[in-house]
Amino acid sequence: GLYIYTLNNGDYVESDLPAPFVIAASGQSNMMGRGNNGTLLINNAVRVWDKDLNGGSFKVSDLTQSTQTSGSSFGGTLVGGNVRNNWAVALCHKIQKETNRPVYLILDGKTATPISEWVGAGIASARFAGWNTAVDDGLANLGLSKVDLVLWHQGENDSARTADDYLIDLQTLKTQIRNESWADVHVPFICANMLVAS
């Protein structure tokens, strides 16, 4: 597997801990989750960034508590004990179980928000700027510079648009992400969508 190497007396020594796997995620209510329904997973090797905890730190992914950033300065992401269960947290647990690597999730989003709030003013767009700050701060807390995976789940507020029209903004978003220092052209980008109601 992949491991962290540290400098010890001039030699790089393999540590006991696997290298962290870091996920950056954003979107609207689709990403943020739907309350506290679902299996409550608690795993010390899965942690979620909380900008308000001790000046910003990762906490155990415990779905009996608020697991994402509460968002006064990020536009009202989540507040206080507003508990959320979402697919990003579930994916973190799956990756941790299958790789045995500690997984860190940096999630910043906002419910009922169109993609234009991430791309309308480029990287200065309110939602993109807030997400970018969260990712930068989370990575700095870990002493890392790159994420391993980007997740995006948004679109409800753009449902009246055509797919081709939305794709233009989605491509803009991907370009903005890949131009950030925490990502590059090779970082995997997963865009989720909703199932069509039967």
C-alpha positions as CSV (number, residue, x, y, z in Angstrom):
1,G,0.0,0.0,0.0
2,L,0.9,3.7,0.1
3,Y,2.6,4.9,3.2
4,I,3.9,8.2,4.7
5,Y,7.7,8.6,4.7
6,T,9.4,10.8,7.3
7,L,13.0,12.0,7.5
8,N,14.9,10.5,10.3
9,N,18.7,11.3,10.7
10,G,18.9,11.9,7.0
11,D,17.1,8.7,6.0
12,Y,13.5,8.3,4.9
13,V,11.7,5.8,7.2
14,E,8.4,4.2,6.5
15,S,5.9,5.1,9.1
16,D,3.3,2.8,10.7
17,L,0.4,4.7,9.3
18,P,-0.9,4.5,5.8
19,A,-1.0,7.8,3.9
20,P,-4.2,9.7,4.3
21,F,-6.8,9.8,1.6
22,V,-8.3,13.2,1.3
23,I,-11.7,14.0,-0.4
24,A,-12.9,17.5,-1.3
25,A,-16.7,17.6,-1.8
26,S,-19.3,20.3,-2.6
27,G,-22.8,20.8,-3.9
28,Q,-26.2,21.7,-2.7
29,S,-28.7,19.7,-0.7
30,N,-28.1,16.6,-2.8
31,M,-24.6,16.6,-1.4
32,M,-25.3,17.8,2.1
33,G,-27.6,14.9,2.9
34,R,-31.1,14.4,4.3
35,G,-31.1,14.6,8.1
36,N,-30.1,11.8,10.4
37,N,-31.6,8.8,8.6
38,G,-29.5,5.8,7.8
39,T,-26.9,3.7,9.5
40,L,-24.9,5.6,12.1
41,L,-21.2,4.8,11.2
42,I,-18.5,5.7,13.7
43,N,-14.9,5.1,12.7
44,N,-11.9,6.9,14.2
45,A,-10.1,6.5,10.8
46,V,-12.8,8.6,9.0
47,R,-12.8,12.2,9.9
48,V,-14.7,15.3,8.6
49,W,-13.4,18.9,8.6
50,D,-15.2,21.3,10.9
51,K,-14.1,24.9,10.5
52,D,-15.6,25.9,13.8
53,L,-14.1,23.1,16.0
54,N,-11.1,24.4,17.9
55,G,-10.4,27.0,15.3
56,G,-10.7,24.4,12.5
57,S,-10.0,20.7,12.9
58,F,-11.1,17.2,11.8
59,K,-13.5,15.3,14.0
60,V,-14.6,11.7,13.9
61,S,-17.3,10.9,11.4
62,D,-20.1,10.4,13.9
63,L,-23.5,10.8,12.3
64,T,-25.0,11.4,15.7
65,Q,-23.3,14.8,15.5
66,S,-23.0,17.5,12.9
67,T,-20.4,16.2,10.4
68,Q,-19.9,19.1,8.0
69,T,-18.9,22.7,8.3
70,S,-21.4,24.9,10.0
71,G,-21.5,27.8,7.8
72,S,-21.8,31.3,9.1
73,S,-18.9,32.5,7.0
74,F,-19.5,30.0,4.2
75,G,-23.1,31.1,3.5
76,G,-25.1,29.0,5.9
77,T,-23.8,25.5,5.0
78,L,-25.0,23.7,8.1
79,V,-25.7,25.1,11.6
80,G,-25.1,23.7,15.0
81,G,-26.7,20.3,15.6
82,N,-28.2,20.0,12.1
83,V,-27.3,16.4,11.6
84,R,-26.7,15.1,8.1
85,N,-26.2,11.7,6.5
86,N,-24.9,11.7,3.0
87,W,-23.2,9.6,0.3
88,A,-19.8,11.4,0.7
89,V,-19.6,10.2,4.3
90,A,-20.6,6.7,3.2
91,L,-18.0,6.7,0.5
92,C,-15.3,7.7,3.0
93,H,-16.2,4.7,5.1
94,K,-16.1,2.4,2.1
95,I,-12.7,3.7,1.0
96,Q,-11.3,3.4,4.5
97,K,-12.5,-0.2,4.8
98,E,-11.1,-1.2,1.4
99,T,-7.8,0.5,1.6
100,N,-7.1,0.7,5.4
101,R,-6.0,4.3,4.9
102,P,-7.3,7.1,7.1
103,V,-9.9,9.1,5.2
104,Y,-10.5,12.9,5.6
105,L,-13.5,14.6,4.1
106,I,-13.5,18.4,3.5
107,L,-17.1,19.2,2.6
108,D,-18.5,22.6,2.0
109,G,-21.8,23.3,0.2
110,K,-25.1,25.1,0.5
111,T,-28.6,23.9,0.1
112,A,-31.0,25.3,-2.6
113,T,-28.1,26.8,-4.6
114,P,-27.5,27.0,-8.4
115,I,-24.1,26.1,-9.9
116,S,-23.8,29.8,-10.8
117,E,-22.8,30.5,-7.2
118,W,-19.7,28.3,-7.8
119,V,-18.8,29.6,-11.3
120,G,-20.7,32.8,-12.1
121,A,-17.8,35.0,-11.0
122,G,-15.1,32.5,-11.6
123,I,-12.9,31.6,-8.6
124,A,-14.3,34.6,-6.8
125,S,-17.8,33.1,-6.8
126,A,-19.1,32.9,-3.2
127,R,-19.6,29.2,-3.0
128,F,-16.3,28.3,-4.8
129,A,-14.3,30.7,-2.7
130,G,-15.8,29.3,0.5
131,W,-15.1,25.7,-0.6
132,N,-11.6,26.7,-1.6
133,T,-10.9,28.2,1.8
134,A,-12.2,25.1,3.5
135,V,-10.0,22.8,1.4
136,D,-6.9,25.0,1.9
137,D,-7.5,25.1,5.7
138,G,-8.2,21.3,5.9
139,L,-5.1,20.4,4.0
140,A,-2.9,22.8,6.0
141,N,-4.2,21.1,9.2
142,L,-3.0,17.8,7.8
143,G,0.3,19.1,6.5
144,L,-0.7,18.1,3.0
145,S,-1.1,20.0,-0.3
146,K,-3.3,17.8,-2.5
147,V,-6.6,16.0,-2.4
148,D,-7.1,12.5,-3.8
149,L,-10.6,12.8,-5.0
150,V,-13.2,15.5,-5.7
151,L,-17.0,14.9,-5.3
152,W,-19.8,17.0,-6.8
153,H,-23.5,16.6,-6.3
154,Q,-25.7,19.5,-7.3
155,G,-28.3,20.4,-9.9
156,E,-31.8,20.5,-8.3
157,N,-31.8,24.3,-8.5
158,D,-30.7,24.0,-12.2
159,S,-33.3,21.4,-13.1
160,A,-35.0,23.7,-15.6
161,R,-31.9,24.0,-17.7
162,T,-30.9,21.7,-20.6
163,A,-28.2,19.2,-20.0
164,D,-26.0,20.9,-22.6
165,D,-26.4,24.3,-20.9
166,Y,-25.6,22.9,-17.5
167,L,-22.6,21.0,-18.9
168,I,-20.9,24.4,-19.8
169,D,-21.0,25.5,-16.2
170,L,-19.9,22.0,-15.0
171,Q,-16.9,22.1,-17.3
172,T,-16.1,25.6,-16.0
173,L,-16.2,24.2,-12.4
174,K,-13.9,21.4,-13.3
175,T,-11.4,23.8,-14.8
176,Q,-11.5,26.0,-11.7
177,I,-10.9,23.0,-9.5
178,R,-8.0,21.7,-11.6
179,N,-6.3,25.1,-11.6
180,E,-6.3,25.2,-7.8
181,S,-3.1,24.2,-5.9
182,W,-4.9,21.4,-4.1
183,A,-5.9,19.7,-7.3
184,D,-4.4,19.0,-10.7
185,V,-5.5,17.6,-14.1
186,H,-5.2,14.1,-12.9
187,V,-7.4,14.3,-9.7
188,P,-10.5,12.1,-10.1
189,F,-13.7,14.1,-10.3
190,I,-17.0,12.3,-9.6
191,C,-20.2,14.0,-10.5
192,A,-23.3,12.3,-9.0
193,N,-26.9,12.6,-10.2
194,M,-30.3,11.7,-8.9
195,L,-32.2,8.7,-10.0
196,V,-35.2,9.4,-12.2
197,A,-38.4,8.9,-10.3
198,S,-40.4,5.9,-11.5
